[in-house]
Amino acid sequence: MLHRYFARRFAASFTGVTLVLGLILVSVNLAEKLGDFDGANISFAQVLGLTLLDLPKGIYAILPLIMIIAAISLFLSLARSSELVVTRASGRSALRALMAPGLVALLIGIGAVVLLNPIVAATSREYDRRVAELSGQSNTVLVGGNGLWLRQGNDQGQTVIRAARTNETGTELWDATFITFTREGGPVRRVEAMHAVLADGFWQTENAKVWPLAETSNPEAIAEEHAVFNLPSTLTADQIRDSFGEPSSIPLWELPGFIRRLETAGFSSARHVVWFQMELAQPVFLLSMLLIGAGFTMRHQRAGRTWLMVLAAIVLSFGIYFLRNFAQIMGENEQIPAVLAAWASPLAAIGLSMGLLLHLEDG
């Protein structure tokens, strides 16, 4: 019964904090977007729709903040009402009292990864599509100072692609160059085309010039021009689009297959591998936020300095969050393994908070 009571109290605290911060996010984002689209021919309903589409991503990003605030709110309330004192007097330790809230935190983390993650991916894609349409930037985009670079490949070799311009999905190229290499690294063909479109399994190029590079010392002498020339491709529209965007725009359970396709095509998958590991570690990270909040606020309020303990909990949680983001950057740059980048911070936070709890409560 006591475990159910603590679980229910924590679930209510988490829900209340989520609703409050969600309303704040909606208000701030709505005001920001009204300013961004000021003067454009866009209705309030369209701006509100964009704000609501962006809400799941915002909530997902601040889940650790919601967790630490909910934990502090719960344990301050229990300490103020002396319920924690009664719990200890009944022979239950602080760690046993944390079992039910900890289980709820893990379930929230698992639910976020399994259910909220695909919702965030879908709404983020739809949000980006609508913003591109409303801002009038959906025709073509310029990627980098040297244009767009792609690479595709299979067991037979690799093809490097460069284009001066592309559409928003990367499936339509202008002033494109395709250079095909063997598995050993030698070039075998060069194609330059004014326009290329990705079809099902091939690039369809227009006004193309083809230079064979493997069997001649003078490729220009045997170069051919074609009104239409097709080049085999292992790329898909979704793969190109997702590689331009954030890993968060891909549902978690599609990431392993997408990572394999990236590696087969020759793309770097470090950013996506790190993101996948961090998503798997999300429930553990949320649990660490709960334990940090508990470690600083489970004392009875007669001990004084409550505000100082709350401040310490928030500062420590932000410090762990910063270290997690720093480790993510190092993992994406392949300076540390992806598993270490994702799991080191939450596991260290759990160890630190458990040590603090044992020292202050059971030591």
C-alpha positions in Angstrom: 0.0 0.0 0.0 2.8 2.4 0.9 4.6 1.8 -2.4 1.4 2.4 -4.3 0.8 5.6 -2.4 4.3 6.9 -3.2 4.0 5.9 -6.8 0.7 7.7 -7.1 2.0 10.8 -5.5 5.0 10.9 -7.8 2.9 10.2 -10.9 0.6 13.1 -9.9 3.6 15.4 -9.3 5.2 14.5 -12.7 1.9 15.1 -14.5 1.4 18.5 -12.9 4.9 19.7 -13.7 4.5 18.4 -17.3 1.3 20.3 -17.7 2.7 23.6 -16.3 5.9 23.5 -18.3 3.9 22.4 -21.4 1.7 25.5 -21.1 4.8 27.6 -20.7 6.4 26.1 -23.8 3.3 26.6 -25.9 3.0 30.3 -24.8 6.7 31.1 -25.4 6.8 29.2 -28.8 3.6 30.8 -29.9 4.9 34.3 -29.2 8.2 33.5 -30.9 6.5 32.1 -34.0 4.1 35.0 -34.3 7.2 37.3 -34.3 9.0 35.1 -36.9 6.0 35.1 -39.3 5.0 38.7 -38.7 4.0 40.3 -41.9 3.7 37.0 -43.8 0.4 35.8 -45.1 -0.1 33.2 -42.4 -3.2 32.8 -40.2 -3.1 32.5 -36.4 -4.5 28.9 -36.8 -1.5 28.0 -38.9 1.0 29.4 -36.4 -0.9 27.6 -33.6 -0.7 24.4 -35.6 3.1 24.8 -35.9 3.4 25.5 -32.2 1.5 22.3 -31.3 3.5 20.3 -33.8 6.7 21.5 -32.1 5.3 20.8 -28.6 6.2 17.0 -28.4 9.8 17.7 -29.3 10.0 20.5 -26.7 8.5 18.2 -24.0 10.8 15.4 -24.9 13.8 17.7 -24.7 13.0 18.9 -21.2 12.0 15.5 -19.7 15.1 15.5 -17.4 14.1 19.0 -16.1 10.5 17.8 -15.5 11.8 14.8 -13.7 14.1 16.7 -11.3 11.4 19.3 -10.5 8.8 16.6 -9.9 11.1 14.8 -7.6 12.0 17.9 -5.6 8.3 18.8 -5.4 7.3 15.3 -4.2 10.0 14.9 -1.5 9.6 18.4 -0.2 5.9 17.8 0.2 6.5 14.5 2.0 9.1 16.1 4.2 6.8 19.0 5.0 3.9 16.7 6.0 6.3 14.5 8.1 5.3 11.5 6.0 8.9 10.6 5.5 9.5 10.7 9.2 6.6 8.3 9.8 8.0 6.1 7.0 11.4 5.9 8.7 9.8 5.3 12.1 7.9 2.3 10.7 11.2 0.7 9.9 11.5 1.5 6.2 14.7 3.1 5.0 14.9 6.0 2.5 16.1 3.6 -0.2 13.0 1.4 0.3 10.8 4.5 0.1 12.4 5.3 -3.2 11.5 2.0 -4.9 8.1 3.0 -6.1 9.0 6.5 -7.4 12.1 5.0 -9.0 10.0 2.3 -10.8 7.6 5.0 -12.0 10.5 7.1 -13.3 11.8 4.1 -15.2 8.4 3.4 -16.7 8.1 7.0 -17.7 11.5 6.8 -19.4 10.6 3.6 -21.2 7.2 5.0 -22.3 9.0 8.1 -23.6 11.4 6.0 -25.7 8.8 3.6 -27.0 5.8 5.9 -27.5 6.9 9.5 -27.4 10.0 9.1 -29.5 8.1 8.0 -32.7 5.6 10.8 -32.1 8.4 13.4 -31.9 10.0 12.0 -35.1 6.7 12.3 -37.0 5.7 15.7 -35.7 9.2 17.1 -36.3 9.1 16.0 -39.9 5.7 17.5 -40.4 6.8 20.7 -38.7 9.9 21.1 -40.9 7.7 20.4 -44.0 5.2 23.1 -43.1 7.8 25.7 -42.2 9.5 25.1 -45.5 6.2 25.6 -47.3 5.1 28.7 -45.4 8.5 30.3 -45.7 8.7 29.7 -49.4 11.9 27.8 -49.2 10.7 24.5 -50.4 12.0 24.6 -54.0 15.8 24.5 -53.7 18.4 24.9 -51.0 22.1 25.6 -51.1 24.1 23.2 -48.9 27.5 24.5 -47.9 29.9 26.7 -49.8 30.9 23.9 -52.2 27.4 22.6 -52.8 26.0 19.2 -51.8 28.1 16.1 -51.4 26.7 12.6 -51.3 28.1 9.1 -51.4 26.5 5.8 -52.3 27.9 2.4 -52.6 27.6 -1.4 -52.6 29.9 -4.4 -52.6 31.2 -3.4 -56.1 32.3 0.1 -55.3 31.4 3.6 -54.3 30.1 6.7 -56.1 30.8 10.2 -54.9 28.2 12.8 -55.9 28.5 16.6 -55.9 25.8 19.0 -56.9 25.7 22.8 -56.9 22.0 22.8 -55.8 19.4 20.4 -54.6 15.8 20.4 -53.5 14.8 20.0 -49.8 14.9 16.2 -49.9 18.1 15.9 -51.8 16.5 13.8 -54.5 16.8 16.4 -57.3 20.2 17.8 -58.2 21.5 20.5 -60.5 25.0 20.8 -62.0 25.8 17.3 -60.7 29.0 15.3 -60.9 29.1 11.5 -60.3 32.5 9.8 -60.0 32.4 6.0 -59.5 35.3 4.1 -57.8 36.0 0.4 -57.6 36.4 -1.3 -54.2 40.1 -0.9 -54.5 39.7 2.9 -54.9 40.4 3.4 -58.6 38.1 5.7 -60.6 36.1 4.0 -63.4 33.6 6.6 -64.6 32.8 10.2 -64.4 29.4 11.7 -65.3 28.4 15.3 -65.4 24.8 16.3 -65.8 22.8 19.5 -65.8 20.0 17.8 -63.9 19.5 14.5 -62.0 16.5 13.0 -60.3 16.6 10.0 -57.9 14.1 7.4 -59.1 13.6 3.8 -57.8 17.1 2.3 -57.7 18.8 4.8 -60.1 19.7 8.4 -60.8 18.1 9.7 -64.0 20.4 12.4 -65.4 19.6 14.8 -68.2 22.1 16.4 -70.7 24.9 14.2 -69.3 28.4 13.7 -70.5 30.1 10.4 -69.6 33.9 9.8 -69.3 35.1 6.2 -69.0 38.2 6.3 -66.8 39.3 2.7 -66.3 40.5 1.5 -69.8 41.9 4.6 -71.5 44.6 7.2 -71.0 42.5 9.8 -72.9 39.0 9.7 -71.5 38.0 12.8 -73.4 38.5 11.1 -76.7 35.9 8.5 -76.0 33.5 10.6 -73.9 29.8 10.3 -74.8 27.0 12.7 -74.4 23.4 11.5 -73.6 20.1 13.3 -73.4 19.1 10.9 -70.7 21.6 8.6 -68.8 20.7 6.3 -65.8 23.1 5.5 -63.0 22.4 2.7 -60.5 21.8 4.0 -56.9 21.5 2.4 -53.5 20.1 5.6 -52.0 16.5 6.2 -51.1 14.7 9.5 -50.7 14.1 8.8 -46.9 17.8 8.0 -46.4 19.0 11.2 -48.0 16.4 13.4 -46.2 17.1 11.9 -42.8 20.8 12.2 -43.3 20.4 16.0 -43.7 18.2 16.3 -40.6 18.6 15.4 -36.9 18.7 11.8 -35.7 15.7 12.7 -33.6 13.6 12.9 -36.8 14.0 9.1 -37.2 11.9 6.8 -35.0 14.1 4.8 -32.6 13.2 1.4 -33.9 14.1 2.4 -37.5 17.6 3.7 -36.4 19.5 0.4 -36.5 18.4 -0.4 -40.1 19.1 3.2 -41.1 22.5 3.1 -39.6 23.3 0.0 -41.6 22.2 1.7 -44.8 24.3 4.7 -44.0 27.4 2.6 -43.4 26.8 0.6 -46.6 26.5 3.8 -48.6 29.6 5.2 -47.1 28.1 7.9 -44.8 29.3 8.4 -41.3 26.8 7.0 -38.8 28.6 8.2 -35.6 25.9 10.8 -34.8 23.1 8.4 -35.3 24.8 5.6 -33.3 25.4 8.0 -30.3 21.8 9.2 -30.5 20.5 5.6 -30.5 22.5 4.7 -27.4 21.4 7.9 -25.7 17.8 7.0 -26.3 18.3 3.6 -24.9 19.9 5.2 -21.8 17.1 7.7 -21.4 15.1 5.7 -18.7 18.3 5.4 -16.7 19.1 9.1 -17.1 15.6 10.0 -15.8 16.0 7.7 -12.9 19.3 9.5 -12.0 17.4 12.8 -12.0 14.9 11.4 -9.5 17.7 10.1 -7.3 19.5 13.4 -7.3 16.3 15.2 -6.3 15.7 12.7 -3.5 19.3 12.9 -2.2 19.0 16.6 -1.5 15.4 16.9 -0.4 14.4 13.8 1.6 15.7 15.4 4.9 13.2 16.8 7.3 12.7 20.5 6.9 13.6 21.2 10.5 17.2 20.6 9.5 17.0 24.0 7.7 18.7 25.2 4.6 16.0 23.7 2.4 16.4 26.3 -0.3 20.1 25.6 -0.4 19.5 21.9 -0.8 17.0 22.5 -3.6 19.5 24.8 -5.3 22.3 22.2 -5.0 20.0 19.5 -6.5 19.1 21.7 -9.5 22.8 22.8 -10.0 24.0 19.2 -9.9 21.3 18.0 -12.3 22.2 20.7 -14.8 25.9 19.8 -14.4 25.1 16.1 -15.2 23.0 17.3 -18.1 25.9 19.4 -19.4 28.3 16.5 -19.1 25.9 14.3 -21.0 25.7 16.8 -23.8 29.5 17.2 -23.8 29.9 13.4 -24.0 27.4 13.3 -26.8 29.5 15.8 -28.8 32.7 13.8 -28.2 30.9 10.6 -29.3 29.6 12.2 -32.5 33.2 13.3 -33.2 34.3 9.7 -32.6 36.6 10.8 -29.8 35.0 8.4 -27.3 32.9 5.2 -27.9 29.2 5.8 -28.4 28.3 3.5 -25.5 30.5 5.5 -23.2 29.1 8.8 -24.4 25.5 7.7 -23.7 25.8 5.7 -20.5 28.6 7.2 -18.5 26.8 10.3 -17.3 23.5 8.6 -16.1 25.4 5.8 -14.4 27.8 8.2 -12.7 24.8 10.3 -11.6 23.1 7.2 -10.1 26.3 6.2 -8.3 26.8 9.8 -6.9 23.2 10.1 -5.8 23.1 6.7 -4.2 26.3 7.5 -2.3 24.7 10.7 -1.1 21.5 8.9 0.0 23.5 6.3 1.9 25.6 9.0 3.6 22.7 11.3 4.6 19.9 8.8 5.3 21.4 5.4 6.2 24.9 6.3 7.1 
